[in-house]
Every structure is written in structure tokens, then in C-alpha cells.
């Protein structure tokens, strides 16, 4: 449904017959004649529209592990891991609408996001929760019809998807230029050599001898059931991106929108801070994209995963609000952030302010107090005062920085600058 497919009213299964070590019973239960979904599409962030041929359910095969070499070609023997054999999976087949390795990788990333948004899979390629096989076929510009396709397996990252597609395009083009034929075959991507290696010549569909699966009866899907499922479908990545960038709405820029929507947990956190707790959208987004992301990706923070941070949406909304109200400075907020992310046990409304007050970190807003700090800094640097008054106006930044340091970063920077200028000009 998330892929806009037409859902079948009757679920049927077929038996696919073939001989290979990863399927010891020599057949696989799949859907050949009646896929669960067909005729869908997926819109990429770049604007490319990729049609979805079908989504069918089938049982997984075993995992082949090749030993004795870093590459398949040099391996001395193979092991078979049957832990995943027979586990149901959904295979999504796309139309040949992608034109480059970059677009293929973009398609994979967008599909991963959709699977995570609807809760169908965690989409973790490193653990095999999501696997991609690519089919590459090239033809001269303007030629009708498709030439033989080559399937490439063992593609374990989106970076590898792009590399494998680009490699195959060049390999096939060179073969055609040399007058050689390109066979329909299955190849394996070699991560070490960044090249595809022949596994086997591809079998045709007739070789599989499909027939209706006798052990799994058909299952009827009532339209009312399908509609009920469709009603539970939540907002998908493309719709969320459009809403975030809507000039009449949040009006966020494309880069910020991408960061927030790439991870559903981040998007939910952001929306809760804004919609439930009243955070100013652009300020909340700025903190998530900037300092919070920087902390998680840096070396100093103990928490490295967004889902494990201690800061709550309410806490972020309060932090942003305190800065906006002038109750704390941005510098103090940044100093508090590591504790809020790694250790904070708050969560109640007003808890961030309680922490600020307990540490004595409230912003200094009294002009008289700030003026006294300015005077103290000027008296400690008489030579620089004379230099400023002699025309070296760039020293203003030095004086402002010293006053802020003297205040423990608690003084309002704008008030500090205004009062410093007045004092230096003898006002």
C-alpha cells in the first residue's frame, strides 16, 4: 500500500523448482502468477518516478558463505547457513526506470525509509533485513526494447549499489564495443576488487517449471479488510518532506528536511516538540540538525543513537523557549546539552529551567550589572581601549568576548555589544 500497489483480492502461491545448494528441497514457495501487489510506484527525492512491477511473498533461501579466499572466485569451498531458510520475505520488483548507479542507490535509500516508516522492516542491510539485487541492461540511445540483463548479487550497502551499477554499465558497454555478446547471467559483487564476478548463467523462467503450490491454499482478501489496512497507513517520507517544506507551513529548507525525515524517530521527536510542546519549528530543527546531531556523531558523548538520548521533546521545546525568552544564552544551552542528552533524568515541564536555576546559569539581563562588567574589562585593558579609539575598531569583538567570559557566558551578547560600544565611545 505504501508503494501505491494494487492489492490482490486473492493470495495464491506457486512452487518454483530449481537445484542449488541454498535450497536443499529443490523448490521454493513463491508467488508467480498472483503477486500480493502490482502496479505501484515510488517517487525519489530527486524527482525520478520509479514504477513498481510487483511485490510478492516467498520463502528465503539459505546463506552461502565462501571460504578460503576474500573473493568468490578464489574460494576453496562453501558453507551453507540454513538459519534463514524458509523464513517469509517480501520481494519488490521495480521497472527499468533508473538511469544510473546514483539513482539506484537513491531508490534503495527511499525504499528503506518507507519500510521503516510503515514498520515492515528495520531495513538493516548489514544484518540482512533488507537485501538488494540489481539488474543492469544497457542499450544505445534511441533503441527500442531491452537487451539481456545481468543480475548482480552480494550488494551489501547503498555505496556498493552505485559502484556495482556503474561497473556493469562500463563492462557491458566495452563488451558491445568489442563486438561481444552480453549474456543473461548472475554475477557477484566483489567488495575488495570493486568488480562483478560470474556466478552462473541465468536460467529462464521456463526452467523453473512453476506450478500452483499444493500445500498452501489460496486466501481471499475482502475489500473491506484492505480498506481498513489502508486507513492505518501513516504519513510517508515523500508527503512528510512536502509538508515540512511547504512555504505556508513549516517552510524548512531541503537539507534540514532531509535530515529530519530520513529517520522516523527524529521526525516524530521534532513533531512532538513543535506540535505538542510549542517549540518554534526552525529553532527546534536547528538544534536537532546541528548541536544534537554533532553530539551523537562526536567522540565526547556517551550516547551515540538518537533513540537513546535522555532529552525529551518537551525538554527541547523548553530549551528553545528559554533561549527565545532571553532566560538563558545560546552558549549556556550548548554547555548544558551534553548533560541533557547523556544523563538528564528530567522530563517534567519546567525541568530544564529548574536545572538552569540550580546551577545558577540564568541569563544576566540587568543593564547595570552588564555595564559594570564592561567597565571592569575596559579598565583591565587600557592600551587596547586607546587602540580602539585610535581607529582599530575590530577590537570590539575582543572586548565583547572578554565581557561574555567575565559573565560566565550568561550575559546577553546583544546587550553586551551595545553597552560596550557606548563605553568605548565615551557615551
PyMOL commands that set and color helices and strands:
alter all, ss='L'
color gray80, all
select helices_A, chain A and resi 101-118+158-177+205-208+223-231+237-245+254-262+264-276+281-297+306-308+313-324+330-342+351-358+367-380+382-389+393-406+413-424
alter helices_A, ss='H'
color red, helices_A
select strands_A, chain A and resi 6-7+10-11+14-17+27-30+37-43+49-59+63-67+77-81+88-94+132-136+150-155+185-190+195-201+211-212+219-220
alter strands_A, ss='S'
color yellow, strands_A
deselect
rebuild
show_as cartoon
